Amino acid sequence: MARREDDNFDSGSDAHVARERAAARELRTSRWWQSLIQNAMCQYCGVALDAKTATMDHVLPVSRGGRSTKGNVVPSCKPCNTAKRDQSIL
Ligand SMILES: [Zn+2]
């Protein structure tokens, strides 16, 4: 019987989550993110955000294999980020 391809797949594993959460902390302090959130909009509800109110949302959640990369994070207000949790769409 064929071995299931995803048996050894790292995504969603504790190691993956720990690594990407750490990467997100670093990305949050990056010049790229800090300038992005100076004058941003929540990607889900459109509310205006600034450096104090913006949160970093993973489009594909880390818990589902998403990475902490520029292509996978968007500014989001806290209520939307909390409501979204580990879904990839709101
Ligand atoms: Zn929002």
PDB file of the backbone (N, CA, C, O) and the ligand in Angstrom, with CONECT records:
HET     ZN  A 101       1
ATOM      1  N   MET A   1       0.855  -1.200   0.000  1.00  0.00           N
ATOM      2  CA  MET A   1       0.000   0.000   0.000  1.00  0.00           C
ATOM      3  C   MET A   1       0.889   1.248   0.000  1.00  0.00           C
ATOM      4  O   MET A   1       1.896   1.306   0.706  1.00  0.00           O
ATOM      5  N   ALA A   2       0.508   2.224  -0.788  1.00  0.00           N
ATOM      6  CA  ALA A   2       1.309   3.450  -0.911  1.00  0.00           C
ATOM      7  C   ALA A   2       1.303   4.243   0.386  1.00  0.00           C
ATOM      8  O   ALA A   2       0.274   4.364   1.050  1.00  0.00           O
ATOM      9  N   ARG A   3       2.449   4.774   0.733  1.00  0.00           N
ATOM     10  CA  ARG A   3       2.568   5.623   1.914  1.00  0.00           C
ATOM     11  C   ARG A   3       1.897   6.963   1.625  1.00  0.00           C
ATOM     12  O   ARG A   3       2.067   7.528   0.545  1.00  0.00           O
ATOM     13  N   ARG A   4       1.166   7.448   2.555  1.00  0.00           N
ATOM     14  CA  ARG A   4       0.509   8.754   2.355  1.00  0.00           C
ATOM     15  C   ARG A   4       1.561   9.853   2.280  1.00  0.00           C
ATOM     16  O   ARG A   4       2.451   9.936   3.126  1.00  0.00           O
ATOM     17  N   GLU A   5       1.450  10.680   1.276  1.00  0.00           N
ATOM     18  CA  GLU A   5       2.427  11.734   1.029  1.00  0.00           C
ATOM     19  C   GLU A   5       2.540  12.717   2.205  1.00  0.00           C
ATOM     20  O   GLU A   5       3.626  13.224   2.490  1.00  0.00           O
ATOM     21  N   ASP A   6       1.450  12.977   2.864  1.00  0.00           N
ATOM     22  CA  ASP A   6       1.465  14.045   3.876  1.00  0.00           C
ATOM     23  C   ASP A   6       1.841  13.543   5.270  1.00  0.00           C
ATOM     24  O   ASP A   6       1.812  14.316   6.227  1.00  0.00           O
ATOM     25  N   ASP A   7       2.187  12.283   5.398  1.00  0.00           N
ATOM     26  CA  ASP A   7       2.533  11.778   6.719  1.00  0.00           C
ATOM     27  C   ASP A   7       3.698  12.533   7.345  1.00  0.00           C
ATOM     28  O   ASP A   7       3.727  12.777   8.551  1.00  0.00           O
ATOM     29  N   ASN A   8       4.638  12.891   6.512  1.00  0.00           N
ATOM     30  CA  ASN A   8       5.821  13.584   7.029  1.00  0.00           C
ATOM     31  C   ASN A   8       5.790  15.082   6.742  1.00  0.00           C
ATOM     32  O   ASN A   8       6.788  15.778   6.932  1.00  0.00           O
ATOM     33  N   PHE A   9       4.672  15.560   6.296  1.00  0.00           N
ATOM     34  CA  PHE A   9       4.570  16.967   5.924  1.00  0.00           C
ATOM     35  C   PHE A   9       4.675  17.835   7.170  1.00  0.00           C
ATOM     36  O   PHE A   9       4.007  17.588   8.174  1.00  0.00           O
ATOM     37  N   ASP A  10       5.524  18.854   7.088  1.00  0.00           N
ATOM     38  CA  ASP A  10       5.850  19.656   8.254  1.00  0.00           C
ATOM     39  C   ASP A  10       4.775  20.691   8.602  1.00  0.00           C
ATOM     40  O   ASP A  10       4.645  21.094   9.759  1.00  0.00           O
ATOM     41  N   SER A  11       4.015  21.113   7.604  1.00  0.00           N
ATOM     42  CA  SER A  11       3.064  22.203   7.817  1.00  0.00           C
ATOM     43  C   SER A  11       2.057  21.863   8.913  1.00  0.00           C
ATOM     44  O   SER A  11       1.510  20.761   8.968  1.00  0.00           O
ATOM     45  N   GLY A  12       1.837  22.837   9.772  1.00  0.00           N
ATOM     46  CA  GLY A  12       0.885  22.635  10.837  1.00  0.00           C
ATOM     47  C   GLY A  12       1.488  21.941  12.044  1.00  0.00           C
ATOM     48  O   GLY A  12       0.847  21.840  13.090  1.00  0.00           O
ATOM     49  N   SER A  13       2.720  21.461  11.907  1.00  0.00           N
ATOM     50  CA  SER A  13       3.365  20.813  13.039  1.00  0.00           C
ATOM     51  C   SER A  13       3.804  21.867  14.054  1.00  0.00           C
ATOM     52  O   SER A  13       3.894  23.054  13.742  1.00  0.00           O
ATOM     53  N   ASP A  14       4.072  21.409  15.267  1.00  0.00           N
ATOM     54  CA  ASP A  14       4.509  22.325  16.315  1.00  0.00           C
ATOM     55  C   ASP A  14       5.775  23.071  15.908  1.00  0.00           C
ATOM     56  O   ASP A  14       5.921  24.261  16.184  1.00  0.00           O
ATOM     57  N   ALA A  15       6.694  22.355  15.244  1.00  0.00           N
ATOM     58  CA  ALA A  15       7.951  22.988  14.837  1.00  0.00           C
ATOM     59  C   ALA A  15       7.691  24.096  13.825  1.00  0.00           C
ATOM     60  O   ALA A  15       8.279  25.175  13.900  1.00  0.00           O
ATOM     61  N   HIS A  16       6.810  23.816  12.886  1.00  0.00           N
ATOM     62  CA  HIS A  16       6.472  24.823  11.881  1.00  0.00           C
ATOM     63  C   HIS A  16       5.846  26.050  12.545  1.00  0.00           C
ATOM     64  O   HIS A  16       6.229  27.184  12.257  1.00  0.00           O
ATOM     65  N   VAL A  17       4.891  25.814  13.424  1.00  0.00           N
ATOM     66  CA  VAL A  17       4.190  26.921  14.094  1.00  0.00           C
ATOM     67  C   VAL A  17       5.167  27.756  14.913  1.00  0.00           C
ATOM     68  O   VAL A  17       5.130  28.986  14.863  1.00  0.00           O
ATOM     69  N   ALA A  18       6.043  27.088  15.668  1.00  0.00           N
ATOM     70  CA  ALA A  18       7.018  27.813  16.490  1.00  0.00           C
ATOM     71  C   ALA A  18       7.935  28.657  15.621  1.00  0.00           C
ATOM     72  O   ALA A  18       8.221  29.808  15.949  1.00  0.00           O
ATOM     73  N   ARG A  19       8.400  28.084  14.508  1.00  0.00           N
ATOM     74  CA  ARG A  19       9.324  28.781  13.619  1.00  0.00           C
ATOM     75  C   ARG A  19       8.653  29.995  12.978  1.00  0.00           C
ATOM     76  O   ARG A  19       9.246  31.071  12.901  1.00  0.00           O
ATOM     77  N   GLU A  20       7.416  29.815  12.521  1.00  0.00           N
ATOM     78  CA  GLU A  20       6.749  30.911  11.821  1.00  0.00           C
ATOM     79  C   GLU A  20       6.243  31.989  12.774  1.00  0.00           C
ATOM     80  O   GLU A  20       6.164  33.160  12.402  1.00  0.00           O
ATOM     81  N   ARG A  21       5.902  31.600  14.001  1.00  0.00           N
ATOM     82  CA  ARG A  21       5.530  32.614  15.000  1.00  0.00           C
ATOM     83  C   ARG A  21       6.742  33.487  15.326  1.00  0.00           C
ATOM     84  O   ARG A  21       6.617  34.702  15.479  1.00  0.00           O
ATOM     85  N   ALA A  22       7.896  32.868  15.428  1.00  0.00           N
ATOM     86  CA  ALA A  22       9.133  33.625  15.681  1.00  0.00           C
ATOM     87  C   ALA A  22       9.435  34.527  14.488  1.00  0.00           C
ATOM     88  O   ALA A  22       9.838  35.677  14.662  1.00  0.00           O
ATOM     89  N   ALA A  23       9.241  34.010  13.286  1.00  0.00           N
ATOM     90  CA  ALA A  23       9.486  34.809  12.081  1.00  0.00           C
ATOM     91  C   ALA A  23       8.515  35.987  12.022  1.00  0.00           C
ATOM     92  O   ALA A  23       8.886  37.068  11.566  1.00  0.00           O
ATOM     93  N   ALA A  24       7.289  35.792  12.472  1.00  0.00           N
ATOM     94  CA  ALA A  24       6.298  36.865  12.469  1.00  0.00           C
ATOM     95  C   ALA A  24       6.702  37.979  13.431  1.00  0.00           C
ATOM     96  O   ALA A  24       6.511  39.160  13.144  1.00  0.00           O
ATOM     97  N   ARG A  25       7.268  37.585  14.585  1.00  0.00           N
ATOM     98  CA  ARG A  25       7.731  38.597  15.541  1.00  0.00           C
ATOM     99  C   ARG A  25       8.812  39.464  14.904  1.00  0.00           C
ATOM    100  O   ARG A  25       8.846  40.679  15.100  1.00  0.00           O
ATOM    101  N   GLU A  26       9.683  38.828  14.148  1.00  0.00           N
ATOM    102  CA  GLU A  26      10.734  39.581  13.484  1.00  0.00           C
ATOM    103  C   GLU A  26      10.192  40.454  12.368  1.00  0.00           C
ATOM    104  O   GLU A  26      10.594  41.606  12.207  1.00  0.00           O
ATOM    105  N   LEU A  27       9.274  39.885  11.599  1.00  0.00           N
ATOM    106  CA  LEU A  27       8.702  40.628  10.474  1.00  0.00           C
ATOM    107  C   LEU A  27       7.966  41.872  10.980  1.00  0.00           C
ATOM    108  O   LEU A  27       7.968  42.920  10.335  1.00  0.00           O
ATOM    109  N   ARG A  28       7.333  41.727  12.159  1.00  0.00           N
ATOM    110  CA  ARG A  28       6.591  42.854  12.754  1.00  0.00           C
ATOM    111  C   ARG A  28       7.504  44.034  13.081  1.00  0.00           C
ATOM    112  O   ARG A  28       7.066  45.185  13.076  1.00  0.00           O
ATOM    113  N   THR A  29       8.757  43.747  13.361  1.00  0.00           N
ATOM    114  CA  THR A  29       9.679  44.836  13.688  1.00  0.00           C
ATOM    115  C   THR A  29      10.399  45.365  12.448  1.00  0.00           C
ATOM    116  O   THR A  29      11.192  46.302  12.540  1.00  0.00           O
ATOM    117  N   SER A  30      10.123  44.767  11.298  1.00  0.00           N
ATOM    118  CA  SER A  30      10.844  45.166  10.080  1.00  0.00           C
ATOM    119  C   SER A  30      10.387  46.545   9.604  1.00  0.00           C
ATOM    120  O   SER A  30       9.263  46.978   9.857  1.00  0.00           O
ATOM    121  N   ARG A  31      11.291  47.206   8.914  1.00  0.00           N
ATOM    122  CA  ARG A  31      11.003  48.510   8.346  1.00  0.00           C
ATOM    123  C   ARG A  31       9.811  48.415   7.371  1.00  0.00           C
ATOM    124  O   ARG A  31       8.969  49.311   7.311  1.00  0.00           O
ATOM    125  N   TRP A  32       9.766  47.312   6.614  1.00  0.00           N
ATOM    126  CA  TRP A  32       8.696  47.089   5.647  1.00  0.00           C
ATOM    127  C   TRP A  32       7.327  47.111   6.337  1.00  0.00           C
ATOM    128  O   TRP A  32       6.420  47.818   5.899  1.00  0.00           O
ATOM    129  N   TRP A  33       7.185  46.340   7.408  1.00  0.00           N
ATOM    130  CA  TRP A  33       5.893  46.254   8.091  1.00  0.00           C
ATOM    131  C   TRP A  33       5.575  47.553   8.822  1.00  0.00           C
ATOM    132  O   TRP A  33       4.443  48.038   8.794  1.00  0.00           O
ATOM    133  N   GLN A  34       6.607  48.116   9.487  1.00  0.00           N
ATOM    134  CA  GLN A  34       6.376  49.338  10.259  1.00  0.00           C
ATOM    135  C   GLN A  34       5.922  50.492   9.362  1.00  0.00           C
ATOM    136  O   GLN A  34       5.101  51.312   9.773  1.00  0.00           O
ATOM    137  N   SER A  35       6.457  50.558   8.136  1.00  0.00           N
ATOM    138  CA  SER A  35       6.018  51.652   7.265  1.00  0.00           C
ATOM    139  C   SER A  35       4.665  51.314   6.650  1.00  0.00           C
ATOM    140  O   SER A  35       3.862  52.210   6.394  1.00  0.00           O
ATOM    141  N   LEU A  36       4.408  50.039   6.411  1.00  0.00           N
ATOM    142  CA  LEU A  36       3.110  49.614   5.863  1.00  0.00           C
ATOM    143  C   LEU A  36       1.955  50.014   6.789  1.00  0.00           C
ATOM    144  O   LEU A  36       0.907  50.457   6.321  1.00  0.00           O
ATOM    145  N   ILE A  37       2.148  49.856   8.093  1.00  0.00           N
ATOM    146  CA  ILE A  37       1.044  50.080   9.020  1.00  0.00           C
ATOM    147  C   ILE A  37       0.924  51.527   9.489  1.00  0.00           C
ATOM    148  O   ILE A  37       0.043  51.842  10.288  1.00  0.00           O
ATOM    149  N   GLN A  38       1.786  52.401   9.010  1.00  0.00           N
ATOM    150  CA  GLN A  38       1.642  53.813   9.368  1.00  0.00           C
ATOM    151  C   GLN A  38       0.300  54.358   8.872  1.00  0.00           C
ATOM    152  O   GLN A  38      -0.335  55.190   9.521  1.00  0.00           O
ATOM    153  N   ASN A  39      -0.102  53.872   7.724  1.00  0.00           N
ATOM    154  CA  ASN A  39      -1.296  54.391   7.066  1.00  0.00           C
ATOM    155  C   ASN A  39      -1.948  53.256   6.287  1.00  0.00           C
ATOM    156  O   ASN A  39      -1.908  53.218   5.057  1.00  0.00           O
ATOM    157  N   ALA A  40      -2.559  52.318   7.042  1.00  0.00           N
ATOM    158  CA  ALA A  40      -3.070  51.095   6.425  1.00  0.00           C
ATOM    159  C   ALA A  40      -4.581  50.976   6.603  1.00  0.00           C
ATOM    160  O   ALA A  40      -5.212  51.738   7.335  1.00  0.00           O
ATOM    161  N   MET A  41      -5.121  50.005   5.912  1.00  0.00           N
ATOM    162  CA  MET A  41      -6.533  49.678   6.035  1.00  0.00           C
ATOM    163  C   MET A  41      -6.646  48.212   6.383  1.00  0.00           C
ATOM    164  O   MET A  41      -5.863  47.395   5.899  1.00  0.00           O
ATOM    165  N   CYS A  42      -7.624  47.866   7.226  1.00  0.00           N
ATOM    166  CA  CYS A  42      -7.884  46.452   7.493  1.00  0.00           C
ATOM    167  C   CYS A  42      -8.257  45.778   6.175  1.00  0.00           C
ATOM    168  O   CYS A  42      -9.130  46.262   5.454  1.00  0.00           O
ATOM    169  N   GLN A  43      -7.608  44.678   5.865  1.00  0.00           N
ATOM    170  CA  GLN A  43      -7.854  44.000   4.591  1.00  0.00           C
ATOM    171  C   GLN A  43      -9.231  43.338   4.549  1.00  0.00           C
ATOM    172  O   GLN A  43      -9.674  42.898   3.488  1.00  0.00           O
ATOM    173  N   TYR A  44      -9.906  43.265   5.689  1.00  0.00           N
ATOM    174  CA  TYR A  44     -11.184  42.554   5.738  1.00  0.00           C
ATOM    175  C   TYR A  44     -12.370  43.506   5.860  1.00  0.00           C
ATOM    176  O   TYR A  44     -13.371  43.322   5.167  1.00  0.00           O
ATOM    177  N   CYS A  45     -12.284  44.514   6.719  1.00  0.00           N
ATOM    178  CA  CYS A  45     -13.433  45.401   6.902  1.00  0.00           C
ATOM    179  C   CYS A  45     -13.142  46.819   6.425  1.00  0.00           C
ATOM    180  O   CYS A  45     -14.060  47.635   6.345  1.00  0.00           O
ATOM    181  N   GLY A  46     -11.890  47.132   6.107  1.00  0.00           N
ATOM    182  CA  GLY A  46     -11.578  48.435   5.518  1.00  0.00           C
ATOM    183  C   GLY A  46     -11.380  49.570   6.519  1.00  0.00           C
ATOM    184  O   GLY A  46     -11.154  50.712   6.119  1.00  0.00           O
ATOM    185  N   VAL A  47     -11.462  49.269   7.810  1.00  0.00           N
ATOM    186  CA  VAL A  47     -11.279  50.319   8.805  1.00  0.00           C
ATOM    187  C   VAL A  47      -9.831  50.844   8.739  1.00  0.00           C
ATOM    188  O   VAL A  47      -8.895  50.087   8.480  1.00  0.00           O
ATOM    189  N   ALA A  48      -9.672  52.143   8.977  1.00  0.00           N
ATOM    190  CA  ALA A  48      -8.344  52.739   8.953  1.00  0.00           C
ATOM    191  C   ALA A  48      -7.535  52.258  10.149  1.00  0.00           C
ATOM    192  O   ALA A  48      -8.041  52.163  11.267  1.00  0.00           O
ATOM    193  N   LEU A  49      -6.271  51.959   9.890  1.00  0.00           N
ATOM    194  CA  LEU A  49      -5.383  51.456  10.940  1.00  0.00           C
ATOM    195  C   LEU A  49      -4.159  52.338  11.039  1.00  0.00           C
ATOM    196  O   LEU A  49      -3.788  53.015  10.080  1.00  0.00           O
ATOM    197  N   ASP A  50      -3.530  52.327  12.210  1.00  0.00           N
ATOM    198  CA  ASP A  50      -2.213  52.943  12.336  1.00  0.00           C
ATOM    199  C   ASP A  50      -1.328  51.976  13.122  1.00  0.00           C
ATOM    200  O   ASP A  50      -1.734  50.858  13.439  1.00  0.00           O
ATOM    201  N   ALA A  51      -0.129  52.424  13.424  1.00  0.00           N
ATOM    202  CA  ALA A  51       0.840  51.526  14.049  1.00  0.00           C
ATOM    203  C   ALA A  51       0.337  50.960  15.378  1.00  0.00           C
ATOM    204  O   ALA A  51       0.772  49.888  15.798  1.00  0.00           O
ATOM    205  N   LYS A  52      -0.584  51.680  16.047  1.00  0.00           N
ATOM    206  CA  LYS A  52      -1.086  51.215  17.340  1.00  0.00           C
ATOM    207  C   LYS A  52      -2.200  50.180  17.201  1.00  0.00           C
ATOM    208  O   LYS A  52      -2.318  49.273  18.024  1.00  0.00           O
ATOM    209  N   THR A  53      -3.021  50.322  16.148  1.00  0.00           N
ATOM    210  CA  THR A  53      -4.206  49.468  16.039  1.00  0.00           C
ATOM    211  C   THR A  53      -4.039  48.303  15.071  1.00  0.00           C
ATOM    212  O   THR A  53      -4.819  47.351  15.105  1.00  0.00           O
ATOM    213  N   ALA A  54      -3.027  48.373  14.208  1.00  0.00           N
ATOM    214  CA  ALA A  54      -2.861  47.316  13.213  1.00  0.00           C
ATOM    215  C   ALA A  54      -2.345  46.033  13.846  1.00  0.00           C
ATOM    216  O   ALA A  54      -1.476  46.068  14.718  1.00  0.00           O
ATOM    217  N   THR A  55      -2.875  44.914  13.410  1.00  0.00           N
ATOM    218  CA  THR A  55      -2.312  43.622  13.773  1.00  0.00           C
ATOM    219  C   THR A  55      -1.883  42.929  12.485  1.00  0.00           C
ATOM    220  O   THR A  55      -2.335  43.276  11.394  1.00  0.00           O
ATOM    221  N   MET A  56      -1.008  41.951  12.632  1.00  0.00           N
ATOM    222  CA  MET A  56      -0.512  41.218  11.473  1.00  0.00           C
ATOM    223  C   MET A  56      -1.347  39.959  11.299  1.00  0.00           C
ATOM    224  O   MET A  56      -1.368  39.088  12.168  1.00  0.00           O
ATOM    225  N   ASP A  57      -2.031  39.873  10.171  1.00  0.00           N
ATOM    226  CA  ASP A  57      -2.824  38.677   9.917  1.00  0.00           C
ATOM    227  C   ASP A  57      -2.171  37.821   8.841  1.00  0.00           C
ATOM    228  O   ASP A  57      -1.736  38.328   7.807  1.00  0.00           O
ATOM    229  N   HIS A  58      -2.106  36.525   9.093  1.00  0.00           N
ATOM    230  CA  HIS A  58      -1.599  35.584   8.090  1.00  0.00           C
ATOM    231  C   HIS A  58      -2.758  35.175   7.183  1.00  0.00           C
ATOM    232  O   HIS A  58      -3.767  34.647   7.651  1.00  0.00           O
ATOM    233  N   VAL A  59      -2.605  35.424   5.880  1.00  0.00           N
ATOM    234  CA  VAL A  59      -3.674  35.073   4.937  1.00  0.00           C
ATOM    235  C   VAL A  59      -3.930  33.570   4.997  1.00  0.00           C
ATOM    236  O   VAL A  59      -5.061  33.134   5.213  1.00  0.00           O
ATOM    237  N   LEU A  60      -2.878  32.789   4.807  1.00  0.00           N
ATOM    238  CA  LEU A  60      -2.970  31.356   5.090  1.00  0.00           C
ATOM    239  C   LEU A  60      -2.396  31.165   6.486  1.00  0.00           C
ATOM    240  O   LEU A  60      -1.194  31.343   6.684  1.00  0.00           O
ATOM    241  N   PRO A  61      -3.225  30.808   7.453  1.00  0.00           N
ATOM    242  CA  PRO A  61      -2.778  30.766   8.844  1.00  0.00           C
ATOM    243  C   PRO A  61      -1.581  29.837   9.051  1.00  0.00           C
ATOM    244  O   PRO A  61      -1.441  28.802   8.399  1.00  0.00           O
ATOM    245  N   VAL A  62      -0.728  30.255   9.986  1.00  0.00           N
ATOM    246  CA  VAL A  62       0.437  29.439  10.340  1.00  0.00           C
ATOM    247  C   VAL A  62      -0.014  28.031  10.739  1.00  0.00           C
ATOM    248  O   VAL A  62       0.652  27.045  10.422  1.00  0.00           O
ATOM    249  N   SER A  63      -1.134  27.948  11.426  1.00  0.00           N
ATOM    250  CA  SER A  63      -1.622  26.642  11.884  1.00  0.00           C
ATOM    251  C   SER A  63      -2.031  25.743  10.728  1.00  0.00           C
ATOM    252  O   SER A  63      -2.221  24.539  10.903  1.00  0.00           O
ATOM    253  N   ARG A  64      -2.165  26.332   9.548  1.00  0.00           N
ATOM    254  CA  ARG A  64      -2.514  25.517   8.381  1.00  0.00           C
ATOM    255  C   ARG A  64      -1.379  25.503   7.361  1.00  0.00           C
ATOM    256  O   ARG A  64      -1.594  25.238   6.178  1.00  0.00           O
ATOM    257  N   GLY A  65      -0.177  25.789   7.832  1.00  0.00           N
ATOM    258  CA  GLY A  65       0.980  25.670   6.952  1.00  0.00           C
ATOM    259  C   GLY A  65       1.451  26.983   6.361  1.00  0.00           C
ATOM    260  O   GLY A  65       2.392  26.997   5.568  1.00  0.00           O
ATOM    261  N   GLY A  66       0.810  28.099   6.735  1.00  0.00           N
ATOM    262  CA  GLY A  66       1.208  29.395   6.204  1.00  0.00           C
ATOM    263  C   GLY A  66       2.551  29.844   6.743  1.00  0.00           C
ATOM    264  O   GLY A  66       2.976  29.431   7.822  1.00  0.00           O
ATOM    265  N   ARG A  67       3.214  30.702   5.970  1.00  0.00           N
ATOM    266  CA  ARG A  67       4.509  31.204   6.376  1.00  0.00           C
ATOM    267  C   ARG A  67       4.402  32.674   6.756  1.00  0.00           C
ATOM    268  O   ARG A  67       3.468  33.366   6.350  1.00  0.00           O
ATOM    269  N   SER A  68       5.376  33.147   7.546  1.00  0.00           N
ATOM    270  CA  SER A  68       5.455  34.559   7.911  1.00  0.00           C
ATOM    271  C   SER A  68       6.306  35.281   6.888  1.00  0.00           C
ATOM    272  O   SER A  68       7.450  35.644   7.163  1.00  0.00           O
ATOM    273  N   THR A  69       5.745  35.489   5.702  1.00  0.00           N
ATOM    274  CA  THR A  69       6.445  36.158   4.619  1.00  0.00           C
ATOM    275  C   THR A  69       5.607  37.344   4.151  1.00  0.00           C
ATOM    276  O   THR A  69       4.405  37.417   4.407  1.00  0.00           O
ATOM    277  N   LYS A  70       6.272  38.273   3.456  1.00  0.00           N
ATOM    278  CA  LYS A  70       5.566  39.462   2.984  1.00  0.00           C
ATOM    279  C   LYS A  70       4.336  39.101   2.163  1.00  0.00           C
ATOM    280  O   LYS A  70       3.327  39.805   2.199  1.00  0.00           O
ATOM    281  N   GLY A  71       4.427  38.007   1.427  1.00  0.00           N
ATOM    282  CA  GLY A  71       3.309  37.604   0.566  1.00  0.00           C
ATOM    283  C   GLY A  71       2.148  36.992   1.311  1.00  0.00           C
ATOM    284  O   GLY A  71       1.081  36.796   0.730  1.00  0.00           O
ATOM    285  N   ASN A  72       2.325  36.685   2.581  1.00  0.00           N
ATOM    286  CA  ASN A  72       1.276  35.969   3.313  1.00  0.00           C
ATOM    287  C   ASN A  72       0.762  36.720   4.536  1.00  0.00           C
ATOM    288  O   ASN A  72      -0.017  36.170   5.314  1.00  0.00           O
ATOM    289  N   VAL A  73       1.188  37.972   4.717  1.00  0.00           N
ATOM    290  CA  VAL A  73       0.671  38.727   5.857  1.00  0.00           C
ATOM    291  C   VAL A  73       0.046  40.032   5.377  1.00  0.00           C
ATOM    292  O   VAL A  73       0.542  40.673   4.450  1.00  0.00           O
ATOM    293  N   VAL A  74      -1.048  40.411   6.025  1.00  0.00           N
ATOM    294  CA  VAL A  74      -1.735  41.659   5.688  1.00  0.00           C
ATOM    295  C   VAL A  74      -2.092  42.385   6.977  1.00  0.00           C
ATOM    296  O   VAL A  74      -2.238  41.757   8.026  1.00  0.00           O
ATOM    297  N   PRO A  75      -2.235  43.717   6.901  1.00  0.00           N
ATOM    298  CA  PRO A  75      -2.712  44.448   8.073  1.00  0.00           C
ATOM    299  C   PRO A  75      -4.186  44.138   8.318  1.00  0.00           C
ATOM    300  O   PRO A  75      -4.975  44.056   7.377  1.00  0.00           O
ATOM    301  N   SER A  76      -4.542  43.972   9.556  1.00  0.00           N
ATOM    302  CA  SER A  76      -5.915  43.659   9.912  1.00  0.00           C
ATOM    303  C   SER A  76      -6.212  44.321  11.250  1.00  0.00           C
ATOM    304  O   SER A  76      -5.325  44.457  12.093  1.00  0.00           O
ATOM    305  N   CYS A  77      -7.480  44.738  11.443  1.00  0.00           N
ATOM    306  CA  CYS A  77      -7.841  45.253  12.757  1.00  0.00           C
ATOM    307  C   CYS A  77      -7.947  44.069  13.722  1.00  0.00           C
ATOM    308  O   CYS A  77      -8.079  42.920  13.301  1.00  0.00           O
ATOM    309  N   LYS A  78      -7.889  44.365  14.995  1.00  0.00           N
ATOM    310  CA  LYS A  78      -7.898  43.283  15.977  1.00  0.00           C
ATOM    311  C   LYS A  78      -9.190  42.447  15.932  1.00  0.00           C
ATOM    312  O   LYS A  78      -9.120  41.218  15.974  1.00  0.00           O
ATOM    313  N   PRO A  79     -10.357  43.087  15.848  1.00  0.00           N
ATOM    314  CA  PRO A  79     -11.593  42.268  15.796  1.00  0.00           C
ATOM    315  C   PRO A  79     -11.627  41.300  14.616  1.00  0.00           C
ATOM    316  O   PRO A  79     -12.055  40.156  14.771  1.00  0.00           O
ATOM    317  N   CYS A  80     -11.178  41.744  13.433  1.00  0.00           N
ATOM    318  CA  CYS A  80     -11.173  40.847  12.274  1.00  0.00           C
ATOM    319  C   CYS A  80     -10.160  39.727  12.453  1.00  0.00           C
ATOM    320  O   CYS A  80     -10.436  38.572  12.129  1.00  0.00           O
ATOM    321  N   ASN A  81      -8.996  40.072  12.965  1.00  0.00           N
ATOM    322  CA  ASN A  81      -7.957  39.070  13.167  1.00  0.00           C
ATOM    323  C   ASN A  81      -8.445  38.019  14.166  1.00  0.00           C
ATOM    324  O   ASN A  81      -8.224  36.823  13.976  1.00  0.00           O
ATOM    325  N   THR A  82      -9.097  38.465  15.211  1.00  0.00           N
ATOM    326  CA  THR A  82      -9.603  37.535  16.227  1.00  0.00           C
ATOM    327  C   THR A  82     -10.722  36.671  15.650  1.00  0.00           C
ATOM    328  O   THR A  82     -10.787  35.471  15.918  1.00  0.00           O
ATOM    329  N   ALA A  83     -11.604  37.284  14.857  1.00  0.00           N
ATOM    330  CA  ALA A  83     -12.726  36.536  14.292  1.00  0.00           C
ATOM    331  C   ALA A  83     -12.245  35.506  13.282  1.00  0.00           C
ATOM    332  O   ALA A  83     -12.832  34.434  13.135  1.00  0.00           O
ATOM    333  N   LYS A  84     -11.169  35.850  12.592  1.00  0.00           N
ATOM    334  CA  LYS A  84     -10.675  34.974  11.519  1.00  0.00           C
ATOM    335  C   LYS A  84      -9.986  33.738  12.085  1.00  0.00           C
ATOM    336  O   LYS A  84     -10.160  32.635  11.566  1.00  0.00           O
ATOM    337  N   ARG A  85      -9.217  33.915  13.132  1.00  0.00           N
ATOM    338  CA  ARG A  85      -8.452  32.842  13.768  1.00  0.00           C
ATOM    339  C   ARG A  85      -7.734  31.994  12.743  1.00  0.00           C
ATOM    340  O   ARG A  85      -6.907  32.513  11.993  1.00  0.00           O
ATOM    341  N   ASP A  86      -8.023  30.700  12.684  1.00  0.00           N
ATOM    342  CA  ASP A  86      -7.214  29.880  11.784  1.00  0.00           C
ATOM    343  C   ASP A  86      -7.923  29.538  10.483  1.00  0.00           C
ATOM    344  O   ASP A  86      -7.635  28.517   9.857  1.00  0.00           O
ATOM    345  N   GLN A  87      -8.847  30.395  10.084  1.00  0.00           N
ATOM    346  CA  GLN A  87      -9.431  30.201   8.768  1.00  0.00           C
ATOM    347  C   GLN A  87      -8.681  31.067   7.777  1.00  0.00           C
ATOM    348  O   GLN A  87      -8.099  32.084   8.155  1.00  0.00           O
ATOM    349  N   SER A  88      -8.689  30.671   6.503  1.00  0.00           N
ATOM    350  CA  SER A  88      -7.981  31.473   5.525  1.00  0.00           C
ATOM    351  C   SER A  88      -8.882  32.535   4.907  1.00  0.00           C
ATOM    352  O   SER A  88      -8.392  33.466   4.268  1.00  0.00           O
ATOM    353  N   ILE A  89     -10.176  32.407   5.088  1.00  0.00           N
ATOM    354  CA  ILE A  89     -11.061  33.497   4.671  1.00  0.00           C
ATOM    355  C   ILE A  89     -11.994  33.825   5.826  1.00  0.00           C
ATOM    356  O   ILE A  89     -12.262  32.970   6.670  1.00  0.00           O
ATOM    357  N   LEU A  90     -12.483  35.035   5.869  1.00  0.00           N
ATOM    358  CA  LEU A  90     -13.326  35.464   6.987  1.00  0.00           C
ATOM    359  C   LEU A  90     -14.744  34.951   6.799  1.00  0.00           C
ATOM    360  O   LEU A  90     -15.609  35.206   7.637  1.00  0.00           O
TER     361      LEU A  90
HETATM  362 ZN    ZN A 101     -11.230  44.679  10.200  1.00  0.00          ZN2+
END
